[in-house]
Amino acid sequence: MGDRWHVEVDRSLCIGSAQCVHRAPGGFRLDAGRQSRPVEAETDADEGILLAAENCPVEAIAITLLSSGEPVFPPEE
């Protein structure tokens, strides 16, 4: 069985660039205020969601392992 992730968007950082929606259309939506939110806060590990987090221009997306809380992105320094 694959990893499960918790996906969170820091709405105080989100600028509504929609890069996440373009990279993972099934993983993110923009709300009426043009801010991103995950379609599901808890999801199976997904390359598109990881690419969206890695390419967010303001690093507003955080992904952690659901089972342990260990960060997937951004990685611990």
ROSE-4610 file (N, C-alpha, C; in Angstrom, 1 decimal, always signed):
// ROSE-4610
residu = [M/M/M/G/G/G/D/D/D/R/R/R/W/W/W/H/H/H/V/V/V/E/E/E/V/V/V/D/D/D/R/R/R/S/S/S/L/L/L/C/C/C/I/I/I/G/G/G/S/S/S/A/A/A/Q/Q/Q/C/C/C/V/V/V/H/H/H/R/R/R/A/A/A/P/P/P/G/G/G/G/G/G/F/F/F/R/R/R/L/L/L/D/D/D/A/A/A/G/G/G/R/R/R/Q/Q/Q/S/S/S/R/R/R/P/P/P/V/V/V/E/E/E/A/A/A/E/E/E/T/T/T/D/D/D/A/A/A/D/D/D/E/E/E/G/G/G/I/I/I/L/L/L/L/L/L/A/A/A/A/A/A/E/E/E/N/N/N/C/C/C/P/P/P/V/V/V/E/E/E/A/A/A/I/I/I/A/A/A/I/I/I/T/T/T/L/L/L/L/L/L/S/S/S/S/S/S/G/G/G/E/E/E/P/P/P/V/V/V/F/F/F/P/P/P/P/P/P/E/E/E/E/E/E]
num = [1/1/1/2/2/2/3/3/3/4/4/4/5/5/5/6/6/6/7/7/7/8/8/8/9/9/9/10/10/10/11/11/11/12/12/12/13/13/13/14/14/14/15/15/15/16/16/16/17/17/17/18/18/18/19/19/19/20/20/20/21/21/21/22/22/22/23/23/23/24/24/24/25/25/25/26/26/26/27/27/27/28/28/28/29/29/29/30/30/30/31/31/31/32/32/32/33/33/33/34/34/34/35/35/35/36/36/36/37/37/37/38/38/38/39/39/39/40/40/40/41/41/41/42/42/42/43/43/43/44/44/44/45/45/45/46/46/46/47/47/47/48/48/48/49/49/49/50/50/50/51/51/51/52/52/52/53/53/53/54/54/54/55/55/55/56/56/56/57/57/57/58/58/58/59/59/59/60/60/60/61/61/61/62/62/62/63/63/63/64/64/64/65/65/65/66/66/66/67/67/67/68/68/68/69/69/69/70/70/70/71/71/71/72/72/72/73/73/73/74/74/74/75/75/75/76/76/76/77/77/77]
x = [+0.8/+0.0/+0.9/+0.5/+1.3/+1.1/+2.0/+1.9/+0.6/+0.2/-0.9/-0.4/-0.8/-0.3/-1.4/-1.0/-1.8/-1.3/-2.2/-1.8/-2.4/-1.6/-2.1/-1.6/-2.4/-2.0/-2.1/-1.0/-0.9/-1.5/-2.8/-3.5/-3.0/-2.2/-1.6/-0.4/+0.1/+1.1/+0.6/-0.4/-0.9/-1.2/-0.7/-1.0/-1.9/-2.4/-3.4/-2.8/-1.5/-0.9/-1.5/-2.1/-2.8/-1.8/-0.5/+0.5/+0.1/-0.4/-0.8/-1.9/-2.9/-4.0/-3.6/-2.6/-2.1/-1.3/-0.6/+0.3/-0.5/-1.5/-2.3/-3.8/-4.4/-5.8/-6.8/-6.4/-7.3/-7.0/-5.9/-5.5/-5.7/-5.9/-6.1/-7.2/-7.9/-8.9/-8.6/-9.0/-9.0/-10.4/-10.5/-11.8/-12.2/-13.3/-13.8/-12.8/-12.0/-10.9/-9.6/-9.6/-8.5/-7.3/-7.7/-6.6/-6.8/-5.7/-5.7/-6.1/-6.7/-7.0/-6.9/-6.5/-6.5/-7.9/-8.1/-9.4/-9.7/-8.7/-8.8/-7.6/-7.8/-6.6/-5.8/-6.5/-5.8/-5.9/-4.8/-4.8/-3.7/-3.8/-2.7/-1.5/-0.3/+0.9/+0.7/+1.0/+0.7/+1.8/+2.4/+3.5/+3.1/+1.9/+1.4/+1.3/+0.8/+0.7/+2.1/+3.0/+4.4/+5.0/+4.8/+5.3/+4.6/+3.4/+2.7/+3.3/+3.6/+4.3/+5.6/+6.4/+7.8/+7.8/+6.8/+6.7/+5.9/+5.4/+4.6/+5.6/+5.3/+6.2/+6.4/+5.5/+5.7/+5.8/+6.0/+6.1/+5.0/+3.8/+2.6/+2.1/+2.6/+2.0/+2.9/+2.4/+3.1/+2.5/+3.3/+2.9/+3.6/+2.8/+3.4/+2.8/+3.6/+3.1/+2.0/+0.9/-0.3/+0.0/+0.8/+1.0/+1.9/+2.9/+3.9/+4.0/+3.5/+3.6/+5.0/+5.8/+7.1/+6.9/+7.7/+7.5/+8.0/+7.2/+7.5/+8.0/+7.3/+7.7/+7.1/+7.9/+9.3/+10.1/+11.2/+12.0/+12.6/+12.8/+13.6/+15.0/+15.5/+16.9/+17.9]
y = [-1.2/+0.0/+1.2/+2.2/+3.5/+4.4/+5.4/+6.5/+7.3/+7.8/+8.8/+10.1/+11.2/+12.5/+13.4/+14.4/+15.5/+16.7/+17.4/+18.5/+19.7/+20.8/+22.0/+23.2/+24.2/+25.4/+26.6/+27.3/+28.4/+29.6/+29.9/+30.9/+32.3/+32.5/+33.8/+34.0/+33.0/+33.1/+33.0/+32.2/+32.0/+33.3/+33.4/+34.5/+34.2/+33.0/+32.7/+32.5/+32.1/+32.0/+30.8/+29.9/+28.7/+27.7/+27.8/+26.8/+25.4/+25.4/+24.1/+23.5/+24.3/+23.8/+23.2/+23.9/+23.5/+22.2/+22.0/+20.9/+19.7/+19.9/+18.9/+19.3/+19.3/+19.7/+18.9/+17.7/+16.9/+17.1/+17.8/+18.0/+19.3/+20.3/+21.7/+22.4/+23.3/+24.2/+25.6/+26.6/+28.0/+28.3/+29.1/+29.5/+30.8/+31.3/+32.6/+33.8/+33.7/+34.7/+34.4/+33.5/+33.0/+32.5/+31.9/+31.3/+29.7/+29.1/+27.6/+26.9/+25.7/+24.8/+23.4/+22.5/+21.1/+20.6/+19.8/+19.1/+18.2/+17.5/+16.6/+16.9/+17.2/+17.4/+16.1/+15.0/+13.7/+12.9/+12.5/+11.9/+10.9/+10.0/+9.1/+9.9/+9.5/+10.1/+10.3/+11.4/+11.7/+12.6/+12.2/+13.0/+14.4/+14.5/+15.8/+16.8/+16.3/+17.1/+17.6/+16.6/+17.0/+18.0/+17.8/+18.8/+20.2/+20.2/+21.5/+22.2/+21.4/+22.0/+22.5/+21.7/+22.1/+23.3/+23.6/+24.7/+25.9/+25.8/+27.0/+28.1/+29.3/+30.4/+31.0/+30.8/+31.3/+30.2/+29.0/+27.8/+27.8/+27.9/+27.9/+26.5/+25.5/+24.2/+23.3/+22.7/+21.8/+20.4/+19.4/+18.0/+17.2/+16.5/+15.7/+14.2/+13.3/+11.9/+11.8/+11.3/+11.2/+10.3/+9.3/+8.3/+8.9/+9.7/+10.2/+11.7/+12.4/+13.9/+14.3/+13.4/+13.7/+14.5/+15.6/+16.4/+15.7/+15.8/+15.3/+16.6/+17.7/+19.0/+20.1/+21.1/+21.2/+20.2/+19.7/+18.7/+19.4/+18.7/+19.2/+19.6/+20.7/+21.1/+20.4]
z = [+0.0/+0.0/+0.0/-0.8/-0.9/+0.2/+0.2/+1.3/+1.1/+2.2/+2.2/+2.7/+2.1/+2.4/+3.0/+3.8/+4.2/+3.4/+2.6/+1.8/+2.3/+2.5/+3.1/+2.3/+2.1/+1.4/+2.4/+2.6/+3.5/+2.7/+3.1/+2.3/+2.6/+3.6/+3.8/+2.8/+2.2/+1.2/-0.2/-0.4/-1.8/-2.5/-3.7/-4.6/-5.8/-5.8/-6.9/-8.2/-8.3/-9.6/-10.4/-9.8/-10.4/-10.9/-10.6/-11.1/-10.5/-9.3/-8.7/-9.5/-9.9/-10.7/-12.0/-12.6/-13.9/-13.8/-12.8/-12.6/-12.0/-11.2/-10.6/-10.6/-11.7/-11.8/-10.9/-10.7/-9.8/-8.3/-8.0/-6.6/-6.0/-6.9/-6.3/-7.1/-6.4/-7.0/-6.5/-7.3/-6.8/-6.4/-5.2/-4.7/-5.3/-4.9/-5.5/-5.3/-4.3/-4.0/-4.7/-5.7/-6.4/-5.6/-4.5/-3.7/-3.8/-3.7/-3.9/-2.6/-2.9/-1.8/-2.3/-1.5/-2.0/-2.2/-3.2/-3.4/-2.2/-1.8/-0.6/+0.3/+1.5/+2.4/+2.7/+2.6/+2.8/+1.5/+0.9/-0.4/-0.5/-1.5/-1.8/-2.4/-2.2/-2.7/-4.2/-4.7/-6.1/-6.7/-7.8/-8.4/-8.8/-9.3/-9.8/-8.6/-7.5/-6.3/-5.8/-5.8/-5.4/-6.4/-7.7/-8.7/-8.4/-8.1/-7.8/-6.6/-5.6/-4.4/-4.7/-5.5/-5.8/-6.7/-7.5/-8.4/-8.0/-6.8/-6.3/-6.1/-6.8/-6.7/-5.4/-4.4/-3.1/-2.0/-2.4/-1.5/-0.5/-1.0/-0.1/+0.2/-0.5/-0.3/+0.5/+1.5/+2.4/+2.3/+2.3/+2.2/+3.3/+4.1/+5.1/+5.0/+5.5/+5.6/+6.6/+6.2/+7.1/+8.3/+8.1/+9.2/+10.3/+9.9/+10.8/+11.0/+10.1/+10.1/+9.6/+9.1/+8.5/+7.2/+7.1/+5.9/+4.6/+3.6/+2.2/+1.4/+1.5/+1.0/+1.8/+2.1/+1.8/+2.7/+2.1/+2.9/+4.1/+5.1/+6.3/+5.9/+6.4/+6.0/+6.8]
